[in-house]
Amino acid sequence: MKRMIVLFVVLFLVSCSVKEQQVQITLEQNASTGYQWQVKQSEQLFTIKETNIEGKSQLVGAPSSVQFTLTPIKSGQCTVEFIYTRPWQESNEDQYLKMIFEIDSKKQIVIKEKESKPSQLLETIDLKIE
């Protein structure tokens, strides 16, 4: 009986030790020109928090960054698109980042696919899964 209780406690602790992951994506933008990153999800699998980060220069027109923190709310597969556009203009998608995520039942995140336009954009983003 004691062994069974110990085994149950160990299994419970192991199952609780898996930490829910988050994705942090930091993208450069120049908000003074009206351009900003818009986010679209194919399925509502994430809550998305947006944080603006001031640039190093205080000059007008200097670039800044925006950080998106994606927290999974349920399992499944989802495409998340980040489109760099002016909100009042029709989107031409000249610059975008598209990622396909898979979230398992323990809210662990796997990036299945990444695509960007221009392709060099993938080299400039700061992407972390924690």
C-alpha positions as CSV (number, residue, x, y, z in Angstrom):
1,M,0.0,0.0,0.0
2,K,2.8,2.4,0.9
3,R,4.5,1.7,-2.4
4,M,1.4,2.5,-4.3
5,I,1.0,5.8,-2.5
6,V,4.7,6.7,-3.1
7,L,4.3,5.8,-6.8
8,F,1.1,7.9,-7.0
9,V,2.9,10.9,-5.4
10,V,5.9,10.5,-7.7
11,L,3.7,10.3,-10.8
12,F,1.8,13.3,-9.7
13,L,4.9,15.4,-9.1
14,V,6.4,14.4,-12.4
15,S,3.2,15.4,-14.2
16,C,3.1,18.7,-12.4
17,S,6.7,19.5,-13.2
18,V,6.1,20.1,-16.9
19,K,6.0,23.9,-17.2
20,E,3.7,25.5,-19.6
21,Q,5.7,27.1,-22.4
22,Q,5.5,30.6,-23.9
23,V,6.8,31.9,-27.2
24,Q,8.4,35.3,-27.3
25,I,8.9,36.9,-30.7
26,T,10.6,40.3,-30.9
27,L,10.3,42.2,-34.2
28,E,11.7,45.6,-35.3
29,Q,9.3,48.3,-36.4
30,N,9.2,51.9,-37.1
31,A,5.9,53.1,-35.6
32,S,6.6,56.8,-36.4
33,T,5.9,56.0,-40.1
34,G,2.6,54.3,-39.2
35,Y,3.9,50.8,-39.8
36,Q,3.2,48.2,-37.1
37,W,2.9,44.5,-36.8
38,Q,-0.6,43.1,-36.9
39,V,-1.2,39.5,-35.7
40,K,-3.7,36.9,-37.0
41,Q,-4.3,33.4,-35.7
42,S,-6.0,30.6,-37.7
43,E,-7.3,29.1,-34.5
44,Q,-7.5,30.8,-31.1
45,L,-4.9,28.7,-29.4
46,F,-2.9,31.5,-27.9
47,T,-3.4,34.6,-25.8
48,I,-1.1,37.2,-27.2
49,K,0.4,40.0,-25.2
50,E,2.1,42.9,-27.1
51,T,4.9,45.0,-25.5
52,N,6.5,48.0,-27.2
53,I,10.2,48.3,-26.6
54,E,11.8,51.7,-27.1
55,G,14.7,51.9,-29.5
56,K,18.3,52.8,-28.5
57,S,18.0,56.2,-30.4
58,Q,15.6,58.9,-29.4
59,L,15.7,60.5,-32.9
60,V,12.4,60.8,-34.7
61,G,12.0,58.0,-37.2
62,A,14.4,55.7,-35.3
63,P,13.4,52.0,-35.2
64,S,11.9,50.4,-32.1
65,S,10.8,46.9,-31.4
66,V,7.7,45.1,-30.4
67,Q,7.6,41.8,-28.4
68,F,4.8,39.4,-28.7
69,T,4.3,36.8,-25.9
70,L,2.2,33.9,-27.0
71,T,0.7,31.8,-24.2
72,P,-1.1,28.6,-25.1
73,I,-4.7,28.2,-23.9
74,K,-5.4,24.8,-25.5
75,S,-3.9,22.1,-27.6
76,G,-4.0,21.9,-31.4
77,Q,-2.3,23.3,-34.5
78,C,-2.4,26.9,-35.4
79,T,-0.9,29.3,-38.0
80,V,0.1,32.7,-36.6
81,E,0.8,35.5,-39.0
82,F,2.6,38.7,-38.2
83,I,2.0,41.3,-41.0
84,Y,3.9,44.6,-41.1
85,T,1.5,47.2,-42.4
86,R,-0.3,50.5,-41.8
87,P,-3.6,49.7,-40.2
88,W,-5.5,52.3,-42.3
89,Q,-4.2,50.9,-45.6
90,E,-5.2,47.7,-47.4
91,S,-2.6,45.1,-46.4
92,N,-0.2,44.3,-49.2
93,E,1.8,41.8,-47.1
94,D,5.1,43.1,-48.4
95,Q,6.7,42.0,-45.1
96,Y,5.3,39.2,-43.0
97,L,6.3,36.3,-40.7
98,K,4.2,33.1,-40.7
99,M,4.6,30.3,-38.2
100,I,2.8,27.1,-37.7
101,F,2.7,25.9,-34.1
102,E,1.6,22.6,-32.6
103,I,0.6,22.6,-28.9
104,D,0.3,19.3,-27.1
105,S,-2.0,18.5,-24.1
106,K,0.7,19.7,-21.6
107,K,0.9,23.0,-23.5
108,Q,4.3,22.3,-24.9
109,I,5.0,24.2,-28.1
110,V,6.6,23.0,-31.3
111,I,7.3,25.2,-34.3
112,K,6.3,23.1,-37.3
113,E,7.1,25.6,-40.0
114,K,8.4,29.2,-40.5
115,E,8.1,31.4,-43.5
116,S,8.8,35.1,-44.0
117,K,8.9,37.7,-46.7
118,P,11.5,38.9,-47.3
119,S,13.3,35.6,-46.4
120,Q,16.0,37.5,-44.5
121,L,13.4,38.6,-41.9
122,L,13.9,35.2,-40.2
123,E,17.5,36.1,-39.5
124,T,16.6,39.3,-37.8
125,I,13.9,38.2,-35.4
126,D,14.5,37.3,-31.7
127,L,12.5,34.1,-31.1
128,K,12.4,32.2,-27.7
129,I,10.4,29.3,-26.4
130,E,10.6,29.2,-22.6
